[in-house]
Amino acid sequence: MRYLITLSLLLALLWLGISGVYKPLILLLGAASVALVVWLAERMEVLGAEHDPGLFSWRLPGYWAWLVWQIVLANIAVARSVLNPERIRPQVVRVPVPLHTPVAKVTYGNSVTLTPGTVTLALSRDEMIVHALLEEAAEDLRGGAMAERIAWLEGHPPQWGERNA
Protein backbone atom coordinates (compact mmCIF):
# COMPACT_ATOMS: atom_id res chain seq x y z
CA MET A 1 0.00 0.00 0.00
CA ARG A 2 2.91 2.32 0.82
CA TYR A 3 4.20 2.01 -2.76
CA LEU A 4 0.82 2.92 -4.23
CA ILE A 5 0.62 6.03 -2.06
CA THR A 6 4.18 7.05 -2.95
CA LEU A 7 3.50 6.53 -6.66
CA SER A 8 0.23 8.49 -6.42
CA LEU A 9 1.89 11.43 -4.70
CA LEU A 10 4.86 11.52 -7.06
CA LEU A 11 2.65 11.31 -10.15
CA ALA A 12 0.31 14.00 -8.83
CA LEU A 13 3.21 16.34 -8.05
CA LEU A 14 4.78 15.68 -11.44
CA TRP A 15 1.47 16.26 -13.19
CA LEU A 16 0.81 19.49 -11.29
CA GLY A 17 4.32 20.75 -11.98
CA ILE A 18 4.21 19.98 -15.68
CA SER A 19 0.65 21.07 -16.46
CA GLY A 20 0.69 24.42 -14.68
CA VAL A 21 -3.09 24.68 -15.12
CA TYR A 22 -5.21 24.52 -11.97
CA LYS A 23 -8.78 24.72 -13.26
CA PRO A 24 -11.30 22.27 -11.75
CA LEU A 25 -11.86 20.26 -14.93
CA ILE A 26 -8.13 19.95 -15.60
CA LEU A 27 -7.47 18.94 -11.97
CA LEU A 28 -10.20 16.30 -12.24
CA LEU A 29 -8.70 14.92 -15.45
CA GLY A 30 -5.26 14.89 -13.82
CA ALA A 31 -6.58 13.01 -10.79
CA ALA A 32 -8.29 10.51 -13.09
CA SER A 33 -5.09 9.94 -15.09
CA VAL A 34 -3.05 9.45 -11.91
CA ALA A 35 -5.65 6.99 -10.61
CA LEU A 36 -5.58 5.08 -13.91
CA VAL A 37 -1.78 4.80 -13.90
CA VAL A 38 -1.71 3.67 -10.25
CA TRP A 39 -4.44 1.11 -10.93
CA LEU A 40 -2.51 -0.21 -13.98
CA ALA A 41 0.73 -0.38 -11.97
CA GLU A 42 -1.03 -2.36 -9.25
CA ARG A 43 -2.71 -4.67 -11.74
CA MET A 44 0.60 -5.31 -13.55
CA GLU A 45 2.28 -5.94 -10.19
CA VAL A 46 5.24 -3.67 -11.00
CA LEU A 47 5.45 -2.04 -7.58
CA GLY A 48 7.41 -3.46 -4.70
CA ALA A 49 10.56 -2.99 -2.66
CA GLU A 50 12.76 -3.04 -5.76
CA HIS A 51 10.52 -0.71 -7.77
CA ASP A 52 9.59 1.72 -5.01
CA PRO A 53 8.84 5.05 -6.72
CA GLY A 54 10.18 6.94 -3.71
CA LEU A 55 13.49 5.08 -3.65
CA PHE A 56 15.40 7.35 -6.00
CA SER A 57 13.23 10.46 -5.65
CA TRP A 58 15.48 12.74 -3.58
CA ARG A 59 18.66 11.69 -5.44
CA LEU A 60 17.14 11.82 -8.90
CA PRO A 61 17.42 15.60 -9.51
CA GLY A 62 21.13 15.45 -8.68
CA TYR A 63 21.65 12.55 -11.06
CA TRP A 64 19.66 14.25 -13.82
CA ALA A 65 21.71 17.44 -13.44
CA TRP A 66 24.93 15.41 -13.69
CA LEU A 67 23.60 13.47 -16.70
CA VAL A 68 22.53 16.66 -18.51
CA TRP A 69 26.05 18.03 -17.97
CA GLN A 70 27.54 14.81 -19.39
CA ILE A 71 25.23 15.10 -22.40
CA VAL A 72 26.39 18.69 -22.98
CA LEU A 73 30.05 17.65 -22.75
CA ALA A 74 29.48 14.70 -25.10
CA ASN A 75 27.67 16.97 -27.59
CA ILE A 76 30.68 19.28 -27.62
CA ALA A 77 33.07 16.35 -28.12
CA VAL A 78 31.00 14.93 -30.99
CA ALA A 79 30.70 18.39 -32.62
CA ARG A 80 34.49 18.82 -32.36
CA SER A 81 34.99 15.43 -33.97
CA VAL A 82 32.71 16.39 -36.85
CA LEU A 83 34.96 19.38 -37.48
CA ASN A 84 38.06 17.21 -37.08
CA PRO A 85 37.18 13.71 -38.39
CA GLU A 86 40.60 12.27 -37.47
CA ARG A 87 39.36 12.15 -33.86
CA ILE A 88 36.64 9.65 -34.77
CA ARG A 89 37.65 6.14 -33.65
CA PRO A 90 34.48 4.02 -33.61
CA GLN A 91 34.71 0.90 -31.50
CA VAL A 92 32.60 -1.63 -29.69
CA VAL A 93 33.56 -2.05 -26.03
CA ARG A 94 32.49 -4.38 -23.24
CA VAL A 95 31.78 -2.49 -20.04
CA PRO A 96 31.28 -4.16 -16.64
CA VAL A 97 27.97 -3.43 -14.92
CA PRO A 98 28.70 -3.38 -11.17
CA LEU A 99 25.16 -2.51 -10.09
CA HIS A 100 22.76 -4.35 -7.80
CA THR A 101 19.25 -4.08 -9.25
CA PRO A 102 17.77 -4.52 -12.72
CA VAL A 103 16.38 -0.96 -12.53
CA ALA A 104 19.87 0.46 -11.95
CA LYS A 105 21.31 -1.65 -14.77
CA VAL A 106 18.66 -0.44 -17.22
CA THR A 107 19.20 3.14 -16.02
CA TYR A 108 22.91 2.68 -16.79
CA GLY A 109 22.23 1.38 -20.29
CA ASN A 110 19.72 4.13 -21.02
CA SER A 111 22.04 6.83 -19.67
CA VAL A 112 24.84 5.61 -21.94
CA THR A 113 22.50 5.71 -24.93
CA LEU A 114 21.31 9.22 -24.06
CA THR A 115 24.89 10.45 -24.11
CA PRO A 116 25.86 11.47 -27.68
CA GLY A 117 28.54 9.33 -29.26
CA THR A 118 27.61 6.15 -27.38
CA VAL A 119 24.89 3.56 -27.87
CA THR A 120 24.19 0.55 -25.68
CA LEU A 121 23.96 -2.45 -27.99
CA ALA A 122 23.35 -5.18 -25.39
CA LEU A 123 22.89 -5.36 -21.64
CA SER A 124 23.35 -8.55 -19.67
CA ARG A 125 23.52 -9.31 -15.97
CA ASP A 126 27.14 -8.24 -15.48
CA GLU A 127 28.22 -6.37 -18.62
CA MET A 128 27.00 -4.25 -21.47
CA ILE A 129 28.24 -3.89 -25.00
CA VAL A 130 28.52 -0.29 -26.17
CA HIS A 131 29.35 1.33 -29.50
CA ALA A 132 31.49 4.40 -28.85
CA LEU A 133 32.25 6.92 -31.58
CA LEU A 134 35.27 8.43 -29.83
CA GLU A 135 38.16 6.91 -27.89
CA GLU A 136 37.56 9.33 -25.00
CA ALA A 137 33.95 8.13 -24.69
CA ALA A 138 35.13 4.51 -24.51
CA GLU A 139 37.71 5.45 -21.87
CA ASP A 140 35.09 7.29 -19.82
CA LEU A 141 32.91 4.18 -19.82
CA ARG A 142 35.84 1.98 -18.81
CA GLY A 143 36.58 4.43 -15.98
CA GLY A 144 33.18 3.72 -14.45
CA ALA A 145 32.14 7.25 -13.44
CA MET A 146 28.60 6.77 -14.72
CA ALA A 147 28.29 3.43 -12.93
CA GLU A 148 29.44 5.13 -9.71
CA ARG A 149 26.78 7.81 -10.10
CA ILE A 150 24.07 5.24 -10.67
CA ALA A 151 25.29 3.23 -7.69
CA TRP A 152 24.96 6.42 -5.63
CA LEU A 153 21.47 6.92 -7.09
CA GLU A 154 20.63 3.34 -6.16
CA GLY A 155 21.92 3.90 -2.63
CA HIS A 156 24.48 1.07 -2.80
CA PRO A 157 28.20 1.07 -3.43
CA PRO A 158 29.03 -0.55 -6.77
CA GLN A 159 30.34 -4.10 -6.75
CA TRP A 160 33.87 -3.10 -7.77
CA GLY A 161 35.29 -6.57 -7.21
CA GLU A 162 33.06 -7.84 -10.01
CA ARG A 163 33.81 -4.76 -12.11
CA ASN A 164 37.56 -5.16 -11.97
CA ALA A 165 37.57 -8.96 -12.24
C-alpha positions as CSV (number, residue, x, y, z in Angstrom):
1,M,0.0,0.0,0.0
2,R,2.9,2.3,0.8
3,Y,4.2,2.0,-2.8
4,L,0.8,2.9,-4.2
5,I,0.6,6.0,-2.1
6,T,4.2,7.0,-2.9
7,L,3.5,6.5,-6.7
8,S,0.2,8.5,-6.4
9,L,1.9,11.4,-4.7
10,L,4.9,11.5,-7.1
11,L,2.7,11.3,-10.1
12,A,0.3,14.0,-8.8
13,L,3.2,16.3,-8.1
14,L,4.8,15.7,-11.4
15,W,1.5,16.3,-13.2
16,L,0.8,19.5,-11.3
17,G,4.3,20.7,-12.0
18,I,4.2,20.0,-15.7
19,S,0.6,21.1,-16.5
20,G,0.7,24.4,-14.7
21,V,-3.1,24.7,-15.1
22,Y,-5.2,24.5,-12.0
23,K,-8.8,24.7,-13.3
24,P,-11.3,22.3,-11.8
25,L,-11.9,20.3,-14.9
26,I,-8.1,20.0,-15.6
27,L,-7.5,18.9,-12.0
28,L,-10.2,16.3,-12.2
29,L,-8.7,14.9,-15.4
30,G,-5.3,14.9,-13.8
31,A,-6.6,13.0,-10.8
32,A,-8.3,10.5,-13.1
33,S,-5.1,9.9,-15.1
34,V,-3.0,9.4,-11.9
35,A,-5.7,7.0,-10.6
36,L,-5.6,5.1,-13.9
37,V,-1.8,4.8,-13.9
38,V,-1.7,3.7,-10.3
39,W,-4.4,1.1,-10.9
40,L,-2.5,-0.2,-14.0
41,A,0.7,-0.4,-12.0
42,E,-1.0,-2.4,-9.3
43,R,-2.7,-4.7,-11.7
44,M,0.6,-5.3,-13.6
45,E,2.3,-5.9,-10.2
46,V,5.2,-3.7,-11.0
47,L,5.4,-2.0,-7.6
48,G,7.4,-3.5,-4.7
49,A,10.6,-3.0,-2.7
50,E,12.8,-3.0,-5.8
51,H,10.5,-0.7,-7.8
52,D,9.6,1.7,-5.0
53,P,8.8,5.0,-6.7
54,G,10.2,6.9,-3.7
55,L,13.5,5.1,-3.6
56,F,15.4,7.4,-6.0
57,S,13.2,10.5,-5.6
58,W,15.5,12.7,-3.6
59,R,18.7,11.7,-5.4
60,L,17.1,11.8,-8.9
61,P,17.4,15.6,-9.5
62,G,21.1,15.5,-8.7
63,Y,21.7,12.5,-11.1
64,W,19.7,14.3,-13.8
65,A,21.7,17.4,-13.4
66,W,24.9,15.4,-13.7
67,L,23.6,13.5,-16.7
68,V,22.5,16.7,-18.5
69,W,26.0,18.0,-18.0
70,Q,27.5,14.8,-19.4
71,I,25.2,15.1,-22.4
72,V,26.4,18.7,-23.0
73,L,30.1,17.6,-22.7
74,A,29.5,14.7,-25.1
75,N,27.7,17.0,-27.6
76,I,30.7,19.3,-27.6
77,A,33.1,16.3,-28.1
78,V,31.0,14.9,-31.0
79,A,30.7,18.4,-32.6
80,R,34.5,18.8,-32.4
81,S,35.0,15.4,-34.0
82,V,32.7,16.4,-36.9
83,L,35.0,19.4,-37.5
84,N,38.1,17.2,-37.1
85,P,37.2,13.7,-38.4
86,E,40.6,12.3,-37.5
87,R,39.4,12.1,-33.9
88,I,36.6,9.6,-34.8
89,R,37.6,6.1,-33.6
90,P,34.5,4.0,-33.6
91,Q,34.7,0.9,-31.5
92,V,32.6,-1.6,-29.7
93,V,33.6,-2.1,-26.0
94,R,32.5,-4.4,-23.2
95,V,31.8,-2.5,-20.0
96,P,31.3,-4.2,-16.6
97,V,28.0,-3.4,-14.9
98,P,28.7,-3.4,-11.2
99,L,25.2,-2.5,-10.1
100,H,22.8,-4.4,-7.8
101,T,19.2,-4.1,-9.2
102,P,17.8,-4.5,-12.7
103,V,16.4,-1.0,-12.5
104,A,19.9,0.5,-11.9
105,K,21.3,-1.6,-14.8
106,V,18.7,-0.4,-17.2
107,T,19.2,3.1,-16.0
108,Y,22.9,2.7,-16.8
109,G,22.2,1.4,-20.3
110,N,19.7,4.1,-21.0
111,S,22.0,6.8,-19.7
112,V,24.8,5.6,-21.9
113,T,22.5,5.7,-24.9
114,L,21.3,9.2,-24.1
115,T,24.9,10.5,-24.1
116,P,25.9,11.5,-27.7
117,G,28.5,9.3,-29.3
118,T,27.6,6.1,-27.4
119,V,24.9,3.6,-27.9
120,T,24.2,0.5,-25.7
121,L,24.0,-2.4,-28.0
122,A,23.4,-5.2,-25.4
123,L,22.9,-5.4,-21.6
124,S,23.4,-8.6,-19.7
125,R,23.5,-9.3,-16.0
126,D,27.1,-8.2,-15.5
127,E,28.2,-6.4,-18.6
128,M,27.0,-4.3,-21.5
129,I,28.2,-3.9,-25.0
130,V,28.5,-0.3,-26.2
131,H,29.4,1.3,-29.5
132,A,31.5,4.4,-28.9
133,L,32.2,6.9,-31.6
134,L,35.3,8.4,-29.8
135,E,38.2,6.9,-27.9
136,E,37.6,9.3,-25.0
137,A,33.9,8.1,-24.7
138,A,35.1,4.5,-24.5
139,E,37.7,5.4,-21.9
140,D,35.1,7.3,-19.8
141,L,32.9,4.2,-19.8
142,R,35.8,2.0,-18.8
143,G,36.6,4.4,-16.0
144,G,33.2,3.7,-14.5
145,A,32.1,7.3,-13.4
146,M,28.6,6.8,-14.7
147,A,28.3,3.4,-12.9
148,E,29.4,5.1,-9.7
149,R,26.8,7.8,-10.1
150,I,24.1,5.2,-10.7
151,A,25.3,3.2,-7.7
152,W,25.0,6.4,-5.6
153,L,21.5,6.9,-7.1
154,E,20.6,3.3,-6.2
155,G,21.9,3.9,-2.6
156,H,24.5,1.1,-2.8
157,P,28.2,1.1,-3.4
158,P,29.0,-0.5,-6.8
159,Q,30.3,-4.1,-6.7
160,W,33.9,-3.1,-7.8
161,G,35.3,-6.6,-7.2
162,E,33.1,-7.8,-10.0
163,R,33.8,-4.8,-12.1
164,N,37.6,-5.2,-12.0
165,A,37.6,-9.0,-12.2
